[in-house]
Each structure stands twice: as C-alpha cells, then as structure tokens.
C-alpha cells in the first residue's frame, strides 16, 4: 500500500509511540496520509525492541503478523 501512495506522490507522515500488547512493550509506527485536516492511518507496524522484529497489525483480527 505504501508503494501506491508513493507512486501517487501523496505526502506520507508517521507517528511513533510505545504501546503494550499481550504483556509486551513495542515501539509502534503509524504511517498515514493527511488531507483537509483528516488523518488516514493505513499501516501500523509494531517493533519488538529486544529482537528488532517487525510486525504488521491486523486490525480486523486484533493480532500481530510478522512483517515479511
């Protein structure tokens, strides 16, 4: 999905925060676009600071999937 936004030359932005999920602390990267003061977050990435493993957040199923 990121490739599509870059191809369309949409401006991307991100936020970084710490969150606890399933009793483990992660750095969370939210990637979004903004238009007319409206934010559309289209990707949530969870980063395990102990292993540097990246997970994609599956919103409908509320689970983390190892990022390819």
C-alpha positions in Angstrom: 0.0 0.0 0.0 2.9 2.4 0.7 4.1 1.9 -2.9 0.7 3.1 -4.1 0.9 6.3 -2.1 4.5 7.0 -3.1 3.6 6.4 -6.8 0.7 8.9 -6.5 3.1 11.3 -4.8 0.9 11.5 -1.7 2.7 13.0 1.3 3.3 10.4 3.9 3.7 11.1 7.6 4.3 8.9 10.6 3.9 8.8 14.4 6.0 6.8 16.9 4.9 5.7 20.3 5.3 2.9 22.8 2.5 0.5 23.5 2.0 -2.7 25.4 0.3 -5.5 23.6 -0.1 -9.0 25.0 2.0 -8.0 28.0 5.0 -7.0 25.9 6.2 -3.5 25.1 6.6 -2.4 21.5 7.5 0.7 19.5 4.6 1.4 17.3 4.9 3.2 14.0 1.7 4.6 12.4 2.0 5.5 8.7 -0.6 7.9 7.4 -1.7 10.5 4.9 -3.4 13.8 5.8 -5.9 15.7 3.7 -8.1 18.6 4.6 -7.2 18.1 8.3 -8.2 14.5 8.2 -5.7 11.7 9.1 -5.9 8.3 7.4 -3.7 5.8 9.1 -3.2 2.9 6.7 -0.4 1.0 8.3 0.5 0.1 11.9 3.9 -1.5 12.5 5.0 -2.9 15.8 8.7 -3.2 16.5 10.0 -5.5 19.2 12.9 -3.6 20.8 14.5 -6.8 22.1 14.7 -8.6 18.8 14.2 -5.8 16.2 11.4 -8.0 14.7 8.7 -6.0 12.9 5.1 -7.0 13.0 2.2 -5.6 11.0 -1.0 -5.0 13.0 -4.0 -6.9 11.6 -6.8 -4.6 12.8 -9.9 -6.9 12.0 -8.4 -9.8 13.9 -6.6 -7.7 16.5 -3.3 -9.6 16.1 0.3 -9.1 15.1 1.7 -10.7 11.9 5.4 -11.0 11.3 6.3 -8.5 8.6 7.8 -10.2 5.5 
